[in-house]
Amino acid sequence: MDTTTEGFILANKFRKAVFVEVATGEHSPKRIAKKHHLVPQMVDSAVGDLKEKDVLAEKEGSLVLTDFGEKVYADMRSQDVL
């Protein structure tokens, strides 16, 4: 378990929203922003933060979890923190 990364994600509602949406199948920052009534720039910033932590990646124009991101998501789900 990587508690540092988990804490980083949970410490910001924008990062958490983006992380959960991508983990559950949403791949478009525009749709994430619209669904959560967020300013698109905030979503873009959260995406950048999560990419820096190697949790998210962009593949063929879509957001996806990295292998590390999938592990973090599984750990967070098993601990019921999401």
N, C-alpha and C positions, 0 to 999 in steps of 0.2 A: 504494500500500500504506500502511496506517495502522498502523505498528508500535506506537504507543502503545496503541491499542485492543487489538491482538493480545496485547501483553504483559499488559494488564489482564485479559484473559480467561484467559490461560495461568497467571497468577500465583496463581489460586485454583481448587482442584479442583472446587468446587461451581459456580462460574461456567462453567468449561470443560465440565462434565457437562451443565449446562442448555443451554448454547450448542450443543453438538454434538447433543444430543437434539432440540432444536427444529429445527436445520438439517437433520436427517435424518428429520423427519416427526412427531415426538412433539409434541403440543400441550397436554398436561395436566401441570401441576406435580405433581399427586398421583401420576400414573403414573411420572413421572421420579423422584420421591422413592422410591417403592416399588421400581422397577427397580434403583436404585443403593443401596438400603438407607440412605437419607439421612433425616435429621429434616426434616419438611416445612417448618419455619420456616427452615432453612438454604437450602432450595430457593427459598422465597419471598424471602429476602434476596438471593440471587443473581439472581433475576428482577428485583428492584427495581434492583440495581446495573446490570444489562444494559439495563434500560429507560432509566436515567439517561444511559447512554452512547449511546443511540439505536440499539442493536443489536437489541433485541426490542421488540415492541409486542403489545398484546392486541387481538384482532379477534374480535368475536362470542363472547367468553368463551374463546377459544383463544390460545395463544402462537404468534406468528409472527415470522420475521425481518423487519426493515425492509429497505428497499432497501440501506441502508448495511450492515446485518448480512449480507445476501447477498454483498455485495462483500468484506467482511472474511472470510467463510467461504471464498469462492472463492480469495482470496489465500492463506489459511492452507493450504488443500488443495493449491494449486499448489506451495507451498513444503514440503509434506509435514510440517507441524508438528502436525497432528492425527492 
